[in-house]
Amino acid sequence: MDTFYFEGTQFTALKDETVLDCLLRKGVKVTNSCKSGICHSCILKSTSSLDDISQKGLNSSKKEAGFFLSCQQKVAPDLEVFMPDSSTLLAEGEITSQERVTESVVVLKIQTLKKFPFKAGQFTNIIREDGVCRSYSIASQTGDQELEFHIRKVPNGVLSNWLYDEELIGKKIQLSEPLGECCLNDEMDGQDLLLIGVGTGLAPLYGVLKDSISSGKMGAIKLFHGGLTVDSLYMVENLKAIDHKFDFFSYHPVFLKGEDKEGFLKGNLVDLIKNLNFDKKNTIVMICGDPLIVKNIKQSVFLSGVPSKSILSDPFVSHSSN
């Protein structure tokens, strides 16, 4: 068993235990969520040598400053770990709007209290004052300082239930640095866009859509939004209005169960995309939402002839209590 130091106190770890798991087992509160190195919510700081995997995805300045992902760093002899200054990593925001658009989805708007650079399509961690933290995609257009989130209420979910059920207008929360690559860049100019979202996987794609319309640099844009039933789909009228306004954009709401309904497609979203006819060599495909569906659609699109570099995805990694 190896020992390490956290804030000057010695801790003894179990075999192959990570820094995060050891601290949590000992009752130390460390903000965390996915435990898979994706959300970056468990960042700590060290003056010791670190495993490369524990700094994967961090920018060079964070690496040089000794920041690391505690869920990925295995305990090593004489490792020295510290809690970072949250003011250097987190931004404060205030909840300004809370609209329950379905029985399980709330559209939340948060006004950042200082500049918060991000790209449409990225995600951030929303952190409650007690440290409970979860990752949510940003549905806003690049440059907006009022951030929009589409949050699904998960059964027994600690944060999602709080965000849906409680009246939170005026409530202060914290936001982590935005992450994620499911966003536009200059190399995509002139190409078509195929946006595929499942459930609240619509959120990052909605931001990307607004960026695309604003820039006027993309080609034809198709948006497929899938849900279990018609009632589980949201922002339908808003997206239909955008479809009506712009000739280059088409919106396709898809549901799996229930009676046929005019203006909606009924069927399996994976099968619909598999049989979709589009320009495989000149289309950027973005897929967001349920991990299994994202995986299946991603594989199907790749096998249909879309280059892997043109396929971007954001599978919504679940937590044991979201």
C-alpha positions as CSV (number, residue, x, y, z in Angstrom):
1,M,0.0,0.0,0.0
2,D,1.3,3.5,-0.9
3,T,1.0,6.7,1.0
4,F,0.6,10.2,-0.2
5,Y,0.0,13.6,1.2
6,F,-3.1,15.8,0.8
7,E,-2.9,19.3,2.2
8,G,0.0,18.1,4.4
9,T,-1.9,15.1,5.8
10,Q,-0.8,11.6,5.1
11,F,-3.2,9.1,3.5
12,T,-2.7,5.4,2.9
13,A,-4.3,4.0,-0.3
14,L,-5.5,0.6,-1.3
15,K,-3.7,-1.3,-4.1
16,D,-4.1,0.6,-7.5
17,E,-6.4,3.1,-5.9
18,T,-6.7,6.5,-7.5
19,V,-6.2,9.7,-5.6
20,L,-9.9,10.6,-5.9
21,D,-11.2,7.3,-4.7
22,C,-8.8,7.3,-1.8
23,L,-9.8,10.8,-0.7
24,L,-13.5,10.0,-1.1
25,R,-13.1,6.8,0.9
26,K,-11.5,8.8,3.7
27,G,-14.4,11.2,3.8
28,V,-12.6,14.1,2.0
29,K,-15.0,16.2,-0.2
30,V,-13.6,16.5,-3.7
31,T,-15.9,17.7,-6.5
32,N,-16.3,14.9,-9.0
33,S,-18.8,13.5,-11.5
34,C,-17.9,11.0,-14.3
35,K,-14.8,9.4,-12.8
36,S,-13.6,8.7,-16.4
37,G,-11.4,11.7,-17.2
38,I,-14.0,13.4,-19.4
39,C,-15.7,16.0,-17.2
40,H,-12.5,17.4,-15.5
41,S,-14.5,18.2,-12.4
42,C,-12.1,16.5,-10.1
43,I,-9.0,18.6,-10.8
44,L,-6.4,18.8,-8.0
45,K,-2.9,20.2,-8.0
46,S,0.5,18.6,-7.3
47,T,4.2,19.5,-7.1
48,S,5.2,15.9,-7.7
49,S,5.7,13.9,-10.9
50,L,2.4,12.8,-12.4
51,D,1.1,10.1,-14.7
52,D,0.6,11.3,-18.3
53,I,-3.0,10.0,-18.3
54,S,-3.9,12.2,-15.3
55,Q,-3.2,15.3,-17.4
56,K,-4.7,14.1,-20.7
57,G,-6.9,16.8,-22.1
58,L,-5.5,19.6,-20.0
59,N,-4.0,22.6,-21.8
60,S,-0.3,23.3,-21.5
61,S,-0.6,26.0,-18.8
62,K,-2.6,23.7,-16.5
63,K,-0.1,20.9,-17.0
64,E,2.8,23.2,-16.2
65,A,1.0,24.5,-13.1
66,G,0.7,20.9,-11.8
67,F,-3.1,20.4,-12.3
68,F,-4.2,16.9,-12.8
69,L,-7.4,14.7,-12.9
70,S,-7.5,12.9,-9.6
71,C,-9.8,10.2,-11.0
72,Q,-7.0,9.1,-13.3
73,Q,-4.0,9.5,-11.1
74,K,-2.9,6.4,-9.2
75,V,-1.5,6.9,-5.8
76,A,2.3,6.9,-5.9
77,P,4.9,7.0,-3.0
78,D,5.3,10.5,-1.5
79,L,2.9,12.1,-4.0
80,E,2.0,15.6,-2.7
81,V,-1.5,16.8,-3.5
82,F,-3.3,20.1,-2.9
83,M,-6.8,21.6,-3.4
84,P,-6.5,24.3,-6.1
85,D,-7.8,27.8,-5.8
86,S,-11.3,27.5,-7.2
87,S,-11.3,31.1,-8.3
88,T,-8.7,30.2,-11.0
89,L,-10.8,27.3,-12.3
90,L,-14.5,28.2,-11.8
91,A,-16.8,31.0,-12.9
92,E,-19.8,32.2,-11.0
93,G,-23.3,32.4,-12.6
94,E,-26.8,33.3,-11.6
95,I,-29.9,31.4,-12.7
96,T,-32.1,33.8,-14.7
97,S,-34.7,31.5,-16.3
98,Q,-36.2,28.1,-15.5
99,E,-38.7,26.7,-18.0
100,R,-40.1,23.2,-17.7
101,V,-40.7,22.2,-21.3
102,T,-41.7,18.6,-20.8
103,E,-42.5,16.4,-17.8
104,S,-38.7,15.6,-17.5
105,V,-36.8,18.4,-19.3
106,V,-36.1,21.9,-18.0
107,V,-34.5,24.7,-20.0
108,L,-32.3,26.6,-17.7
109,K,-30.6,29.9,-18.4
110,I,-27.6,31.1,-16.4
111,Q,-26.1,34.6,-16.6
112,T,-22.3,34.5,-16.1
113,L,-21.0,37.2,-13.8
114,K,-17.7,37.5,-15.7
115,K,-16.5,36.7,-19.2
116,F,-17.0,33.0,-20.0
117,P,-15.4,32.1,-23.3
118,F,-16.8,28.9,-25.0
119,K,-17.8,27.5,-28.4
120,A,-21.3,26.4,-29.2
121,G,-21.5,22.7,-28.7
122,Q,-19.2,22.4,-25.7
123,F,-20.2,21.3,-22.2
124,T,-19.4,22.6,-18.7
125,N,-19.9,21.4,-15.1
126,I,-22.6,23.0,-13.1
127,I,-21.6,22.9,-9.5
128,R,-24.0,23.5,-6.6
129,E,-22.8,25.2,-3.4
130,D,-22.5,21.9,-1.6
131,G,-20.1,20.6,-4.2
132,V,-22.5,18.4,-6.1
133,C,-21.4,18.6,-9.8
134,R,-22.6,17.3,-13.1
135,S,-21.7,17.9,-16.8
136,Y,-24.3,19.6,-19.1
137,S,-24.0,20.8,-22.7
138,I,-24.3,24.5,-23.5
139,A,-27.2,25.3,-25.9
140,S,-26.1,28.9,-26.5
141,Q,-24.5,30.5,-29.4
142,T,-20.8,31.3,-29.2
143,G,-20.2,34.6,-27.5
144,D,-23.4,34.7,-25.4
145,Q,-23.0,35.3,-21.7
146,E,-26.4,34.0,-20.8
147,L,-25.9,30.3,-21.1
148,E,-28.7,28.0,-21.9
149,F,-28.9,24.4,-20.8
150,H,-31.4,21.6,-21.5
151,I,-31.5,19.3,-18.5
152,R,-33.3,16.0,-18.2
153,K,-34.6,15.0,-14.8
154,V,-33.1,11.6,-14.0
155,P,-34.8,9.2,-11.6
156,N,-33.1,9.7,-8.2
157,G,-30.7,12.3,-9.8
158,V,-29.3,14.6,-7.1
159,L,-28.6,17.6,-9.3
160,S,-31.0,17.2,-12.2
161,N,-34.0,16.8,-9.8
162,W,-32.9,19.9,-7.9
163,L,-32.6,21.9,-11.1
164,Y,-36.0,20.7,-12.3
165,D,-38.1,20.7,-9.1
166,E,-36.9,23.7,-7.1
167,E,-37.6,27.3,-7.8
168,L,-34.1,28.6,-8.5
169,I,-34.4,32.1,-10.1
170,G,-31.6,34.2,-8.6
171,K,-29.7,31.2,-7.3
172,K,-25.9,31.4,-7.6
173,I,-24.0,28.4,-9.0
174,Q,-20.5,27.8,-10.3
175,L,-19.4,26.7,-13.7
176,S,-16.2,25.0,-14.8
177,E,-14.1,25.6,-17.9
178,P,-16.0,24.5,-21.0
179,L,-14.8,21.4,-22.7
180,G,-15.7,19.3,-25.8
181,E,-14.9,19.2,-29.5
182,C,-18.4,18.9,-30.9
183,C,-18.3,22.4,-32.4
184,L,-17.6,24.2,-35.6
185,N,-14.2,25.4,-36.9
186,D,-12.9,27.3,-40.0
187,E,-11.9,24.1,-41.8
188,M,-15.6,23.1,-42.0
189,D,-16.7,26.2,-44.0
190,G,-18.8,25.3,-47.0
191,Q,-19.6,21.8,-45.9
192,D,-23.0,20.4,-45.1
193,L,-24.1,19.7,-41.6
194,L,-26.0,16.6,-40.3
195,L,-27.0,17.1,-36.7
196,I,-28.4,14.2,-34.8
197,G,-29.6,14.5,-31.2
198,V,-31.3,12.1,-28.8
199,G,-33.3,13.6,-25.9
200,T,-31.3,16.6,-24.4
201,G,-28.6,15.8,-27.0
202,L,-30.4,18.5,-28.8
203,A,-28.8,21.1,-26.5
204,P,-25.2,21.3,-28.0
205,L,-26.6,21.0,-31.6
206,Y,-29.0,23.9,-31.0
207,G,-26.0,26.1,-30.2
208,V,-24.2,24.8,-33.3
209,L,-27.3,25.5,-35.4
210,K,-27.4,29.1,-34.2
211,D,-23.7,29.5,-34.9
212,S,-24.1,28.1,-38.4
213,I,-27.0,30.4,-39.2
214,S,-25.2,33.4,-37.8
215,S,-22.0,32.8,-39.7
216,G,-23.6,31.8,-43.0
217,K,-20.5,29.7,-43.8
218,M,-22.1,26.3,-43.9
219,G,-24.0,24.5,-46.6
220,A,-27.2,22.6,-46.2
221,I,-28.1,21.7,-42.6
222,K,-30.3,18.8,-41.5
223,L,-31.3,18.3,-37.8
224,F,-32.8,15.0,-36.6
225,H,-34.1,15.1,-33.0
226,G,-35.1,11.7,-31.5
227,G,-37.3,10.9,-28.5
228,L,-39.3,8.0,-27.2
229,T,-42.7,9.6,-27.7
230,V,-44.0,12.8,-29.4
231,D,-44.4,14.3,-25.9
232,S,-40.8,13.7,-25.1
233,L,-39.7,16.1,-27.9
234,Y,-39.3,19.7,-27.1
235,M,-38.6,23.1,-28.9
236,V,-40.6,21.6,-31.8
237,E,-42.4,24.8,-32.8
238,N,-39.2,26.9,-32.4
239,L,-37.3,24.6,-34.7
240,K,-40.2,24.3,-37.2
241,A,-40.1,28.2,-37.4
242,I,-36.4,28.1,-38.1
243,D,-37.0,25.5,-40.8
244,H,-39.7,27.7,-42.4
245,K,-37.5,30.7,-42.3
246,F,-34.3,29.3,-43.9
247,D,-34.3,27.2,-47.1
248,F,-30.9,25.6,-46.3
249,F,-32.2,24.1,-43.0
250,S,-34.5,21.1,-42.5
251,Y,-35.8,19.8,-39.1
252,H,-36.9,16.3,-38.6
253,P,-38.5,15.3,-35.2
254,V,-38.5,11.5,-34.7
255,F,-40.3,9.4,-32.1
256,L,-40.3,5.7,-31.5
257,K,-43.6,4.8,-29.7
258,G,-47.2,6.0,-30.1
259,E,-49.6,6.8,-32.9
260,D,-48.5,8.5,-36.1
261,K,-48.6,12.3,-36.1
262,E,-48.4,14.7,-38.9
263,G,-45.1,16.6,-39.1
264,F,-43.2,13.9,-37.2
265,L,-41.3,10.8,-38.3
266,K,-42.0,7.6,-36.5
267,G,-39.3,4.9,-36.3
268,N,-36.0,3.9,-35.0
269,L,-33.6,6.9,-35.3
270,V,-30.6,4.6,-35.9
271,D,-32.4,3.0,-38.9
272,L,-33.5,6.3,-40.3
273,I,-30.0,7.7,-40.3
274,K,-28.7,4.4,-41.8
275,N,-31.0,4.8,-44.8
276,L,-30.5,8.5,-45.1
277,N,-29.3,9.8,-48.5
278,F,-26.7,12.7,-48.1
279,D,-23.3,13.8,-49.5
280,K,-21.0,11.5,-47.5
281,K,-17.8,13.3,-48.6
282,N,-18.9,16.8,-47.9
283,T,-20.9,16.5,-44.7
284,I,-19.9,17.1,-41.1
285,V,-21.9,14.8,-38.8
286,M,-22.5,15.7,-35.1
287,I,-24.2,13.1,-32.9
288,C,-25.1,13.8,-29.2
289,G,-27.1,12.1,-26.5
290,D,-27.5,8.6,-25.2
291,P,-24.1,6.8,-25.4
292,L,-25.4,3.5,-27.0
293,I,-27.5,5.3,-29.7
294,V,-24.6,7.7,-30.4
295,K,-22.2,4.7,-30.8
296,N,-24.6,2.9,-33.1
297,I,-25.2,6.0,-35.3
298,K,-21.6,6.9,-35.4
299,Q,-20.7,3.4,-36.6
300,S,-23.4,3.4,-39.2
301,V,-22.4,6.8,-40.5
302,F,-18.8,5.7,-40.8
303,L,-19.6,2.5,-42.6
304,S,-21.8,4.5,-45.0
305,G,-18.7,6.4,-46.2
306,V,-18.3,9.4,-44.0
307,P,-14.6,10.0,-43.1
308,S,-13.9,9.5,-39.3
309,K,-12.5,13.1,-39.1
310,S,-15.9,14.4,-40.2
311,I,-17.8,12.6,-37.4
312,L,-18.0,14.4,-34.1
313,S,-19.9,13.0,-31.1
314,D,-20.8,13.9,-27.5
315,P,-22.1,10.8,-25.7
316,F,-23.8,11.9,-22.5
317,V,-21.9,9.9,-19.9
318,S,-24.2,9.0,-17.0
319,H,-23.4,9.2,-13.3
320,S,-24.8,6.8,-10.7
321,S,-26.9,9.7,-9.3
322,N,-27.1,12.6,-11.8
